Amino acid sequence: MKESMNVDFIQHLSIALGTLLFFIDVMVMMWVALFRLEQIEDSLGNCQIIIESRRQRKNLGLHGRQYRLASAIGALLFTDMYARKGLVDMDQVRDMPKPLRRWALIPFVTGGLLFLLLVVLMFMDGKI
């Protein structure tokens, strides 16, 4: 019984820590959307997907900025597919500064992995 209690405690602690890290990651993504988005968009300025998302979502506040960031992340993650459709400029994606690429991709990938980890932990705990 005591061993089962330790396993439950570790599992609940893991869910709590994972949730905390996930919320921190969401805050980092909002920070990137507020303070790094223009630099990211400027480095991908000739990409059609960036031009369109900027035009359509320019005045929508934080929600519009997050959408525009998601468009830029999509351009970085799915470059080949978007290039075939004429939505990205391969040279600009290739020449994008590494620090900006990291600011866009690391929080996004980390958030996805943390979310997946939390779903697995909650499934193992019987919460879903």
C-alpha positions in Angstrom: 0.0 0.0 0.0 2.8 2.4 0.8 4.5 1.7 -2.5 1.2 2.5 -4.4 1.0 5.7 -2.5 4.5 6.7 -3.6 3.7 5.9 -7.2 0.5 8.0 -7.0 2.3 10.9 -5.4 5.0 10.8 -8.1 2.4 10.6 -10.9 0.4 13.5 -9.4 3.6 15.5 -8.9 4.5 14.8 -12.6 1.1 16.0 -13.8 1.4 19.2 -11.7 5.0 19.9 -12.8 4.0 19.2 -16.5 1.1 21.5 -16.2 3.2 24.3 -14.7 5.8 23.8 -17.5 3.1 23.9 -20.1 1.7 27.2 -18.8 5.2 28.7 -18.7 5.6 27.6 -22.3 2.3 29.2 -23.3 3.6 32.5 -21.6 6.8 32.2 -23.7 4.8 31.8 -26.8 2.8 34.9 -26.0 6.0 36.8 -25.3 7.3 35.7 -28.7 4.0 36.7 -30.4 4.3 40.2 -28.7 8.0 41.0 -29.0 9.6 38.8 -31.7 6.9 38.4 -34.3 7.8 41.4 -36.4 11.4 40.3 -36.7 10.3 36.8 -37.6 7.9 38.1 -40.2 10.5 40.5 -41.6 12.9 37.7 -42.2 10.2 35.8 -44.1 8.8 39.0 -45.8 8.6 37.6 -49.3 6.7 34.5 -48.3 3.1 34.6 -49.5 1.7 32.9 -46.4 3.3 35.7 -44.2 2.0 38.5 -46.5 -1.5 37.1 -46.4 -1.6 36.4 -42.6 -0.2 39.9 -41.9 -2.8 41.5 -44.2 -5.8 39.5 -42.8 -4.8 39.5 -39.1 -2.9 42.8 -38.5 -5.4 44.5 -36.3 -6.8 41.6 -34.2 -4.7 42.0 -31.1 -3.0 39.1 -29.4 -5.2 36.5 -31.1 -4.2 37.9 -34.5 -0.5 37.9 -33.5 -0.7 34.3 -32.4 -2.3 33.4 -35.7 0.5 35.2 -37.6 3.1 33.4 -35.4 1.4 30.1 -36.2 1.6 30.9 -39.9 5.4 31.7 -39.6 5.9 28.4 -37.7 4.0 26.6 -40.4 6.3 28.1 -43.0 9.3 26.9 -41.0 8.1 23.4 -40.3 6.4 22.6 -43.7 8.7 24.5 -46.0 8.8 21.9 -48.8 5.1 21.5 -49.0 4.5 25.3 -48.9 7.2 25.9 -51.5 5.5 23.5 -53.9 2.3 25.6 -53.5 4.3 28.9 -53.9 3.5 30.1 -50.4 7.1 30.4 -49.1 10.4 31.7 -50.5 12.9 28.9 -49.9 15.9 31.3 -49.9 14.3 33.4 -47.1 13.5 30.3 -45.0 17.0 29.0 -45.5 18.6 32.4 -44.6 16.4 33.1 -41.6 18.7 33.9 -38.6 19.1 30.9 -36.3 18.1 32.8 -33.1 14.8 33.8 -34.6 14.1 30.3 -35.9 14.8 29.1 -32.3 12.4 31.7 -30.8 9.7 30.4 -33.1 10.2 26.7 -33.1 11.5 25.7 -29.6 8.4 26.9 -27.6 6.1 25.4 -30.2 7.7 22.0 -30.2 8.1 22.0 -26.4 4.5 22.9 -25.9 3.4 20.0 -28.2 5.6 17.5 -26.4 4.4 18.7 -22.9 0.8 18.5 -24.0 1.3 15.0 -25.3 3.1 14.0 -22.0 0.3 15.4 -19.9 -2.3 13.5 -21.9 -0.4 10.3 -21.4 0.1 10.9 -17.7 -3.5 11.8 -17.2 -4.6 8.7 -19.1 -2.3 6.5 -16.9 -3.8 8.2 -13.8 -7.4 7.4 -15.1 -8.4 11.1 -15.3 -9.3 10.7 -19.0 
